[in-house]
Amino acid sequence: MPLNVAAALSFIFFAVVVTAEDPYRFFTWNVTYGDIYPLGVRQQGILINGQFPGPDIHSVTNDNLIINVFNSLPEPFLISWNGIQQRRNSWEDGVYGTTCPIPPGRNFTYILQVKDQIGSLFYFPSLAFHKAAGGFGGIRILSRPRIPVPFPDPAGDFTVLIGDWYKANHTDLRAKLDRGKKLPLPDGILINGRGPNGAYFTVEQGKTYRFRISNVGLQNSLNIRFQNHKMKLVEVEGTHTVQNTYSSLDVHVGQSYSVLVTMDQPGLDYYIVVSTRFTNPVLTTTGTLHYSNSVGRVSGPPPGGPTIQIDWSLNQARSVRTNLTASGPRPNPQGSYHYGLINTTRTIVLANSAGLVDGKQRYAVNSVSFVPADTPLKLADFFKISGVFRVGSISDRPTGGGIYKDTSVLGADFRAYIEIVFQNDEDIVQSWHLDGYSFFVVGMDGGTWTTASRNSYNLRDAVSRCTTQVYPKSWTAIYMALDNVGMWNLRSEFWARQYLGQQFYLRVYSPVESIRDEYPIPRNARLCGRASGRHTRPL
């Protein structure tokens, strides 16, 4: 038997054995355009099975998710899974650097496993500024039955998708960006796809409920608060946290938080308020927290919240810490991994910038403004197609030079333990996300990062997450173990900035090229660009 065939068969046997006890959950989604009216005017929205936002994905640690997506749009489409780590499997990441788009009228089946994960995440469309039209929804990954959770089962569990929104169709917004223009201030804020007073949550007096809050918007940091109620933070993007209590909570673009809210007030209706941070003017929307025994509707002005106070937000961010005694996806304390005692082998400093290239607005990381290649980078890497990208096309330190375009890929070694510093010298908050990983947010502060900044790092109970903010004229530092081979998108969650170049790919490489470290290319993988006509598995 040829060695490559034997290897493929051994992998199939290995996969069956490993996943035999892990349940499968099947989903069939039809993606269409439809009329929506979130801010009172008709728009062209992206619906999944007729829903805006799309349906929630409910799962349990280690579940296999088989999601068959039919693209009924007149243009290519992809879905990405914000926070799902795709262990050894960047093929399924659903961004253009890894996955060929689903052509109009065709389908693609994502095969995901939420391996060793819990928590609150979300999915969204990753191409062509589709995110401005919908197509997003919540993901919840529950702990396995015998794994202890550090709080009693809530009486109910709600997904709360918040985000800024434009009345203009996504095609008009995209055209503006393609012309090299900036987007204006959004027109409003949505809660679960609804405008002011549209979202409605029914609860019972005296009971405690879980609210899974994700900022699925395009650019604005948002603050959420429940009138006359406190929020107990219990989980952030898969990490059980120290259970601090907050009267309001900042949720930056792309971030997810879980809070418990106890219905300990008189039987009335109460405002849920979401407002923008660091903007002028401040945009605000409201939903309703409806007690089932309510004797009165919401009345009076909604409770105010923080507006432009950066120190307030920074101090709150520093207070979000890991619950070291709680179990994670496995029955061992989350503090059993001593991230602060491991020596880093490399420091990468990433500086964002904005400027004009050929008279058009662009955004960059270390002076490089990302442009997509004609072939997904993961396919080019696998088939060894030259000329698509070059490892090292972005420096791991700021260059101080002007912005230029390239298909930027930064190389990194499998099993390295690295420090990444996000340096933000601009006047706005930044939000950064890395696919395929969670990382420890060890420090953040104002000014320019230096090696002396390490003296202020939290090396004991920093929160582990996949999306972090960087405040204006400030820095944020993370520690991360490169334990997931693949091609991983590191991007701004400000979607116009991502669209116009503030992103790149981190190629985590193992020279062994073993199925122990990375799954082979899926048999159903679409092949496009210069990979067209090739075979997903050797014949």
SVG drawing of the C-alpha trace seen along z (x, -y; Angstrom):
<svg xmlns="http://www.w3.org/2000/svg" viewBox="-50 -65 63 67">
<polyline fill="none" stroke="black" stroke-width="0.4" points="0.0,0.0 1.4,-3.5 2.6,-5.4 0.3,-8.4 -2.8,-6.2 -1.7,-4.3 -1.3,-7.7 -4.7,-8.8 -6.4,-5.6 -4.5,-5.7 -5.8,-9.3 -9.4,-8.3 -9.1,-5.4 -7.4,-7.8 -10.2,-10.4 -12.9,-7.8 -11.4,-6.4 -10.7,-9.8 -14.2,-11.3 -16.2,-8.1 -17.6,-9.3 -18.1,-12.9 -21.7,-13.7 -22.5,-15.2 -24.9,-18.1 -26.2,-18.8 -27.3,-22.1 -28.6,-23.1 -28.6,-26.8 -29.9,-28.7 -28.4,-32.1 -30.6,-34.6 -31.3,-38.3 -34.5,-39.7 -36.1,-42.9 -35.3,-44.0 -36.3,-47.2 -34.1,-47.4 -34.0,-51.2 -37.4,-51.8 -36.3,-51.9 -36.3,-49.0 -32.9,-47.5 -31.4,-44.5 -30.4,-42.1 -28.7,-38.7 -30.9,-36.1 -30.1,-32.5 -33.1,-30.3 -35.2,-33.4 -33.9,-34.8 -32.1,-38.0 -29.9,-37.6 -29.2,-34.0 -30.0,-31.0 -28.0,-30.3 -25.7,-27.3 -26.1,-25.3 -23.3,-22.8 -21.3,-21.0 -17.5,-20.8 -16.0,-18.5 -19.2,-18.3 -18.7,-17.9 -20.7,-20.5 -21.7,-19.7 -23.0,-22.9 -24.2,-22.7 -24.4,-26.3 -26.3,-26.9 -25.4,-30.2 -28.5,-31.7 -26.9,-35.1 -25.9,-36.4 -22.3,-36.7 -19.6,-34.5 -20.1,-34.0 -18.2,-32.7 -19.0,-32.3 -16.3,-32.5 -16.5,-31.4 -15.3,-34.0 -13.5,-32.3 -13.8,-28.6 -10.2,-27.5 -10.4,-25.0 -7.8,-22.8 -5.3,-21.5 -7.9,-22.6 -7.5,-26.1 -9.1,-24.8 -12.5,-25.4 -11.8,-28.9 -14.0,-30.6 -11.9,-33.6 -10.5,-34.2 -6.9,-33.4 -7.9,-29.8 -11.2,-28.9 -12.5,-29.3 -15.7,-31.3 -19.0,-29.4 -20.1,-30.4 -23.7,-31.6 -26.2,-28.8 -23.7,-26.3 -23.2,-24.9 -20.3,-24.0 -20.4,-21.8 -18.3,-23.1 -17.0,-20.3 -16.0,-21.8 -15.2,-20.5 -15.4,-22.7 -12.5,-20.8 -11.7,-21.6 -13.8,-24.8 -16.7,-26.3 -18.3,-29.7 -20.0,-32.4 -18.9,-33.2 -20.5,-34.2 -20.3,-33.6 -20.4,-36.2 -20.0,-36.5 -16.3,-37.4 -16.3,-38.5 -17.4,-41.6 -18.5,-43.7 -21.5,-41.3 -21.2,-41.7 -22.9,-45.1 -26.0,-43.3 -26.4,-40.6 -25.6,-36.9 -24.4,-36.7 -25.6,-34.7 -24.6,-33.4 -22.6,-30.3 -22.8,-28.8 -20.7,-25.9 -21.9,-24.3 -19.6,-22.3 -20.0,-18.5 -22.4,-17.2 -19.8,-16.0 -17.6,-19.1 -18.3,-21.5 -19.4,-25.1 -18.7,-27.8 -22.2,-29.0 -25.7,-27.4 -27.7,-26.7 -29.5,-29.9 -33.3,-30.0 -32.7,-31.0 -30.0,-31.7 -30.2,-34.6 -28.1,-35.5 -27.7,-39.3 -26.1,-40.5 -25.3,-44.2 -23.7,-46.3 -23.7,-49.6 -25.7,-49.7 -26.1,-51.7 -29.4,-52.4 -27.4,-52.1 -27.2,-48.7 -23.9,-47.0 -23.3,-47.3 -23.3,-51.1 -21.0,-51.0 -18.6,-48.7 -18.6,-50.9 -17.7,-53.9 -14.7,-51.9 -13.7,-50.7 -13.5,-54.4 -11.1,-55.0 -13.5,-56.9 -14.1,-56.6 -17.4,-55.5 -19.5,-58.1 -20.8,-57.6 -23.3,-54.7 -27.0,-55.5 -27.9,-53.5 -27.4,-50.6 -29.2,-47.2 -30.0,-44.6 -30.6,-41.2 -31.3,-42.9 -33.8,-45.3 -33.7,-49.1 -35.0,-51.2 -37.4,-49.4 -37.4,-46.4 -35.6,-43.7 -37.7,-42.0 -36.6,-39.6 -39.2,-38.0 -38.0,-36.9 -39.5,-35.8 -39.0,-37.8 -36.5,-36.3 -34.7,-34.2 -31.2,-34.5 -30.6,-34.6 -27.5,-34.3 -27.0,-36.9 -24.4,-36.1 -23.4,-39.5 -21.4,-39.8 -20.5,-43.0 -21.1,-42.0 -20.9,-45.6 -18.6,-47.2 -16.6,-49.7 -17.9,-51.1 -17.1,-50.0 -20.4,-49.7 -21.5,-49.9 -24.4,-47.8 -26.4,-48.2 -29.6,-46.8 -31.7,-49.4 -31.6,-49.0 -29.9,-45.6 -26.3,-44.5 -24.3,-42.2 -22.1,-39.4 -19.4,-38.6 -18.9,-34.8 -17.2,-34.1 -15.3,-35.8 -14.8,-34.0 -14.4,-30.6 -12.7,-31.5 -14.5,-31.5 -13.7,-34.8 -13.5,-36.1 -17.1,-37.0 -17.0,-40.7 -20.2,-42.7 -20.7,-45.7 -23.4,-48.2 -22.3,-48.7 -19.9,-46.8 -17.8,-47.9 -17.9,-45.4 -15.5,-46.2 -16.0,-45.2 -15.7,-41.4 -15.8,-40.7 -18.1,-38.4 -19.0,-38.4 -21.4,-36.3 -23.1,-37.8 -25.6,-36.7 -28.4,-39.1 -30.7,-38.4 -34.3,-39.7 -34.4,-41.2 -36.4,-44.3 -40.2,-45.1 -42.4,-43.5 -42.1,-46.1 -40.4,-46.5 -36.8,-47.8 -34.6,-49.3 -31.7,-47.4 -29.5,-50.2 -26.6,-50.0 -24.7,-53.1 -21.5,-53.9 -18.2,-54.7 -15.7,-57.3 -18.0,-58.9 -19.5,-62.3 -22.4,-62.2 -23.3,-59.2 -25.6,-56.7 -28.1,-54.9 -30.7,-52.2 -32.9,-50.4 -34.5,-47.0 -37.0,-45.8 -36.4,-43.5 -40.0,-42.4 -40.9,-40.8 -43.6,-38.2 -45.6,-39.8 -45.0,-43.3 -47.6,-45.9 -46.0,-48.7 -44.1,-49.5 -40.7,-51.2 -40.9,-54.9 -38.6,-57.8 -35.2,-58.3 -32.9,-55.3 -30.0,-55.1 -26.9,-56.9 -23.5,-55.3 -19.9,-56.2 -19.2,-58.1 -15.6,-59.2 -13.8,-58.1 -10.9,-56.0 -9.4,-55.5 -12.8,-54.1 -12.7,-51.5 -9.1,-50.7 -9.6,-50.0 -12.6,-47.8 -10.6,-45.9 -7.8,-45.2 -10.4,-43.9 -11.5,-41.1 -9.4,-38.2 -9.4,-34.4 -11.2,-32.3 -8.2,-30.1 -10.2,-27.6 -12.9,-26.9 -12.7,-24.1 -12.5,-24.9 -13.5,-22.5 -11.7,-19.7 -12.1,-18.9 -8.9,-20.8 -8.5,-24.3 -8.0,-27.0 -5.1,-28.2 -3.2,-25.0 -1.5,-26.3 1.2,-28.6 1.5,-30.9 3.5,-33.5 6.3,-31.1 7.1,-30.2 9.9,-32.2 8.9,-33.8 11.0,-33.0 10.0,-35.9 8.5,-39.4 6.4,-40.7 5.3,-44.4 2.4,-45.4 1.6,-49.0 -1.6,-50.1 -1.7,-53.1 -3.9,-54.9 -3.1,-56.8 -3.6,-57.3 -2.2,-55.0 -2.6,-56.3 -5.0,-58.9 -7.3,-56.3 -7.8,-55.5 -5.9,-52.5 -5.1,-50.9 -2.0,-49.0 0.0,-46.8 3.7,-47.6 3.2,-49.7 1.8,-46.9 -1.8,-47.2 -3.1,-43.7 -4.4,-42.9 -6.0,-39.4 -4.2,-37.2 -5.9,-35.4 -5.7,-32.1 -6.4,-31.4 -3.1,-31.4 -3.7,-28.1 -4.2,-26.3 -1.2,-28.0 0.9,-26.8 -0.5,-23.2 0.0,-22.9 3.3,-24.8 2.1,-27.3 4.8,-30.0 4.1,-33.7 0.9,-33.9 2.5,-35.1 5.8,-35.3 6.5,-34.4 8.2,-37.4 6.4,-40.0 5.5,-41.8 8.1,-42.8 7.6,-41.7 8.5,-45.3 7.1,-48.7 9.2,-50.0 8.2,-53.7 7.9,-53.9 4.9,-54.8 2.0,-52.5 2.3,-50.1 0.2,-47.1 1.2,-43.5 -0.2,-40.1 1.3,-40.1 2.2,-36.8 4.3,-36.5 6.0,-33.2 6.1,-31.6 7.3,-28.2 5.0,-25.6 5.3,-25.2 7.0,-28.6 5.8,-30.7 5.6,-34.3 4.7,-37.8 2.7,-40.1 2.5,-43.8 -0.2,-45.9 1.0,-49.5 -1.8,-52.0 -0.5,-55.5 -3.8,-56.6 -6.6,-58.6 -9.2,-55.8 -9.7,-52.5 -8.5,-49.5 -9.9,-45.9 -7.7,-43.0 -8.7,-39.3 -6.7,-36.2 -8.3,-33.2 -7.3,-29.7 -6.2,-30.8 -6.9,-32.2 -4.2,-34.3 -3.4,-35.8 -3.9,-39.5 -1.1,-40.2 -0.9,-44.0 -2.3,-47.3 -1.4,-50.9 -1.0,-54.3 2.0,-55.5 4.6,-53.5 5.5,-50.0 9.1,-49.3 10.7,-46.3 10.2,-48.0 6.5,-47.7 6.8,-44.1 7.2,-45.1 3.4,-45.8 2.3,-42.5 -0.3,-40.3 1.5,-37.0 -0.9,-35.2 -4.6,-35.4 -4.8,-37.4 -7.9,-36.5 -7.5,-34.2 -9.5,-35.3 -9.4,-35.8 -10.2,-39.5 -8.6,-42.4 -8.9,-46.2 -6.1,-48.7 -6.9,-52.2 -5.9,-55.4 -2.1,-56.2 -1.7,-53.0 -0.5,-49.4 -1.8,-45.9 0.5,-42.9 -0.5,-39.2 1.3,-35.9 0.4,-32.9 1.6,-29.3 1.7,-28.5 0.1,-25.1 -2.1,-25.2 -0.5,-24.6 -2.2,-26.5 -2.7,-29.8 -4.4,-32.2 -6.0,-35.6 -4.9,-38.4 -7.1,-41.3 -8.7,-44.5 -12.3,-44.0 -13.1,-47.5 -14.6,-46.1 -13.7,-49.0 -10.1,-48.8 -10.0,-45.1 -11.5,-45.5 -8.9,-48.2 -5.8,-46.4 -5.5,-46.2 -4.9,-42.5 -2.4,-39.8 -1.9,-36.1 0.2,-34.2 1.6,-31.1 2.3,-28.7 4.4,-26.0 5.8,-22.6 8.4,-21.1 7.2,-17.6 4.0,-18.1 2.3,-15.3 -1.4,-14.5 -0.5,-14.5 -0.1,-18.3 -2.5,-19.2 -5.5,-17.6 -5.1,-16.9 -7.0,-19.0 -10.8,-18.1 -12.1,-16.0 -14.9,-18.5 -12.6,-21.6 -13.3,-23.9 -10.4,-24.7 -10.2,-28.1 -7.7,-30.5 -4.4,-28.9 -5.4,-25.8 -8.2,-25.0 -8.0,-21.6 -5.9,-20.1 -7.1,-17.3 -7.9,-17.6 -6.2,-14.3 -3.5,-12.5 -4.9,-10.0"/>
</svg>
